[in-house]
Amino acid sequence: LQSSAQFIGACKEPVMVVVTELLLGGSLRKYLLSLRPRPLDIRVAVGFALDIAQAMECLHSHGIIH
């Protein structure tokens, strides 16, 4: 199971952008909004939190500050 999008590239000029692969199913925000008004299952929430923490650790280990 892949939990992060593949990094393709980035640039700073003329505007700062990061390019990643397009993921099927849309963004995390779109998914969370689609659940309303039901609460997010705690196991799913913890899974998201762990995936995000691992992705941040990976970025930081490569000197990328977000």
C-alpha positions in Angstrom: 0.0 0.0 0.0 1.4 3.3 -1.0 0.8 6.1 1.5 2.5 9.0 -0.2 2.6 10.6 -3.6 5.7 10.3 -5.8 7.7 13.5 -5.9 8.4 14.5 -9.5 10.0 17.9 -9.2 10.0 21.5 -7.8 11.0 25.0 -8.8 11.3 28.4 -7.0 11.0 30.8 -10.0 8.8 32.4 -11.2 6.7 30.9 -8.4 7.4 28.1 -5.9 5.7 24.9 -6.9 6.1 21.2 -6.0 4.9 18.6 -8.6 3.8 15.2 -7.5 1.9 12.3 -9.1 -1.8 12.6 -9.4 -3.5 10.2 -7.0 -6.8 8.5 -7.7 -9.5 9.4 -5.2 -8.6 13.0 -4.7 -7.1 14.8 -1.8 -7.2 14.0 1.9 -9.2 17.2 2.4 -11.8 16.1 -0.2 -12.1 12.7 1.5 -12.6 14.2 5.0 -15.2 16.6 3.7 -17.1 13.7 2.0 -17.5 12.0 5.4 -19.5 14.9 7.0 -21.3 14.8 9.2 -20.0 11.4 10.3 -16.8 11.4 12.5 -13.6 9.9 11.2 -12.9 6.5 12.6 -10.1 6.7 15.2 -8.1 3.9 13.6 -8.2 5.7 10.2 -7.3 9.0 11.9 -4.3 7.5 13.6 -3.2 5.8 10.3 -3.4 9.2 8.5 -1.4 10.8 11.3 1.3 8.2 11.2 1.5 8.4 7.4 1.9 12.2 7.5 4.5 12.0 10.2 6.5 9.5 8.2 6.3 11.7 5.1 7.5 14.7 7.1 10.4 12.7 8.5 11.4 11.7 5.0 11.3 15.3 3.8 13.3 16.6 6.8 15.9 13.8 6.3 16.5 15.2 2.8 16.9 18.8 4.0 13.4 19.8 2.8 11.7 22.3 5.0 8.0 22.7 4.4 
